[in-house]
Amino acid sequence: MSSTSPATEPEQNTELAVEQAAVADLYRRLDANREHAVYRFKQALAMPAINPQALGEREAAASFQTQRITALDAAEHGLVIGRLDREEQPQPLYIGRVGLPADDPGGDPALVDWRAPASRPFYTATPFRPEGVVRRRHIRTRGRTVSAVNDEVLSIDAATAGDGPALTGEAALMAALTAERTGRMTDIVATIQAEQDAIIRSDARGVLVVQGGPGTGKTAVALHRAAYLLYTHRERLGRSGLLVVGPTPTFLSYIADVLPSLGETGVLLAGLGQLRPGLDARGTESPETAEVKGRLAMVDVLTAAVRDRQTLGRGVRELVIDGVRISLRPADLTRARTAGRRASRQHNLGRPAFARAVADLVTERYVGRIGADVRGGETLLDRRDVDALRSEVLGDPAVRRLVDELWPTLTPEELVGDLLTSADRIRRATKNWTDEDRALLLRTDGTAWTPADVPLLEEADELLGYDDSAERAAEARRQRRERAEAQDTLDMLHGSRSTDLEDDEEGEELTAGDLLDAESLAARNAEVDYRTTAERAAADRTWTFGHVVVDEAQELSAMTWRLLVRRCPTRSMTVVGDLAQTGSLAGAQAWGEALRPSVGDAHWRLAELTVNYRTPAEIMAVAAAVLEAGGAQTAAPRSVRSTGVPPTQEKVAEAELPGRVAEVAAELAGLGGTVAVIVPPSRLAATLDAVRSELPAAQAGADADSRRAPVVLVPGEAKGLEFDSVVLVDPCAVLAEGVRGYSDLYVALTRSTQRLAVVHPGELPEELSGLVPV
Ligand SMILES: Nc1ncnc2c1ncn2[C@@H]1O[C@H](COP(=O)(O)OP(=O)(O)OP(=O)(O)O)[C@@H](O)[C@H]1O
């Protein structure tokens, strides 16, 4: 590995002074760039929008400058990350959060954006592959003041020193890893490691699956990759948008600061319950029900449920039109239904054809009854009469009622809601299913939508379609009206021009009509959509994203994968997760199996992360034993640091358990930093009560925020999060109560960055024998 060059104190001071001067200069440039961007922004706003094109240019220029100002603002904290000294290059290259131009446009920039290709060696150069770098310097700052510099000399001599994992910028990395947690994830641009950098900069095409154990930086890497892709494909992703999917709202608030701190604000973050615009599905249900709803077989169930709504019944239907009784036999209606199904594979779009076919039938019968020429049996009505009659029949209330009954217009909510609340409908839609599975599908309590319902509603959208012909016709009418009004305005202006001009002057007078035609005047008056790409995407169900990032992807069901691929048909995705942490029954056991049905075998590639940056080695040793006992196929990641503090265990009597847990939580809270108490679900209420008696502000549930107070969570809620101290309660119950008990225990054990205390009433699982009794 590379070495940190030993420096005497005076040398250190000189280096600090050198970097202070450089950093001060870069901050001056940041200020100047910001001022310039604000000036250009104001200038853009002042641009006269004389036609739609100018209006568009003005909006584009203003939005470009807004983005630049946001990025420059975000770079204020920790602007400069470090510098590279390169072979045969007299000037060092400074690396930072944003790029800043130099005075001489022909040379290196004054500061290179961390995402630019020139920055890459800062993360990847090693003594064995120095990439032209002789020294890498990490610069740490507090405010605008340089607080430390750490050098690595990339020489082969240095390469033989040390035997730990090859780390980039070890001192800066260790400082970041041992820092107290704030309850919010922070960015890692200053200390990205080589294996992480390779993933961050990997090609945007196809599905990149990142498998890594707890604490290997999957979330961090996924978010930095999002920032990298936005930088590299700014224009394309600026238009199509980037979606980040996380498991829960708590997790999303935990990661919410990272992209803005990297200057990226236009990304849509959504939990699994928020993937349908306009819906925040927070209902709960049993893991078994969620698993059934997540199966791909639900596509067939929903298809059958739609067909079940096109049922014609067995008897003859009688209608009375203008006093004339008309009978429709099942065979007649079957023909009409075939016409509807042929017209569209989507239920709502097939309905007009069904309605027309019914109207045709009724008209035919009606004409047969009233128009028959008694002499020759031919109809007395001509074609025009018959057409007029057909339109009337279509609008006849009796016909409309029949069509509504036999082929109702359906919303996805109606289709899925009616299905899940009717045992009969479920039975009819689930051929060959067991009664147990059918019973799981039946919603017996409450009406709240759950995250597992979201893909069903989206699938229903596809099956039902949305008949927007009326809206399109209204929009066309609106546009015609606006053009006509604009033309009137122009005519009026033309009519009112001055009439006392001499003949030869008349030709020189410009009228509004010479500058604008009715179409562009109407367009100028049309409302401009000022929403950002992310806002527009959030409101539009048919939006397709340029890239999708999925975190904790091991939890996704087959139906959710289907939904995501529909949202990102190009399959440009970054998918990060850990098969050893799968907690849901519908989740993945193998990436290939999970991805095959929706993504396809040829469209994904695997990358792995192997180093754990969160959990100290002492805790990880215990967690690794649990991983092995659970029969996981993946190896435990190697911890990058140890604290010298062993994780502890304490056995207490059942009756004293909640009280003792509360005391331990309070002791750990006294040490500072964030604290979580992780409990099996059956102990949640009692533990929360007890913890609140010691720590009244303690929080629990989906909105628990460890920034404010200690939190009490079940393992599933703790997924993806981390805390300085963790109290784990009754691990035997965690194993017994989880549908994947070993995964839950593994997750719970790997949340701590510093201290872990296990408190239990009975025996400990054998795998936890590495814990030290207190
Ligand atoms: N290169 C790095 N420099 C500094 N900190 C890092 C680095 N990589 C990861 N970390 C830190 O390690 C911790 C764990 O990272 P992260 O939460 O991304 O891991 P994960 O693989 O998603 O974990 P889990 O599977 O448990 O969700 C975070 O605090 C993160 O900031």
The ligand as a Gaussian input file, in Angstrom:
#p B3LYP/6-31G(d) Opt

LIG

0 1
 N      -15.300000       5.525000       0.858000
 C      -15.904000       5.869000       1.980000
 N      -15.482000       6.926000       2.691000
 C      -16.083000       7.288000       3.845000
 N      -17.138000       6.656000       4.351000
 C      -17.611000       5.611000       3.672000
 C      -17.031000       5.156000       2.459000
 N      -17.742000       4.102000       2.014000
 C      -18.719000       3.899000       2.913000
 N      -18.646000       4.796000       3.894000
 C      -19.522000       4.927000       5.060000
 O      -19.825000       3.632000       5.544000
 C      -21.138000       3.593000       6.046000
 C      -21.897000       2.481000       5.387000
 O      -22.203000       2.852000       4.064000
 P      -23.589000       2.469000       3.382000
 O      -24.711000       2.769000       4.299000
 O      -23.576000       3.042000       2.036000
 O      -23.414000       0.898000       3.321000
 P      -24.415000      -0.184000       2.727000
 O      -23.568000      -1.143000       1.974000
 O      -25.514000       0.467000       2.011000
 O      -24.929000      -0.864000       4.061000
 P      -26.248000      -1.722000       4.343000
 O      -26.172000      -2.964000       3.509000
 O      -26.138000      -2.045000       5.784000
 O      -27.388000      -0.862000       3.997000
 C      -21.728000       4.971000       5.812000
 O      -21.562000       5.743000       6.955000
 C      -20.861000       5.516000       4.706000
 O      -20.820000       6.919000       4.713000

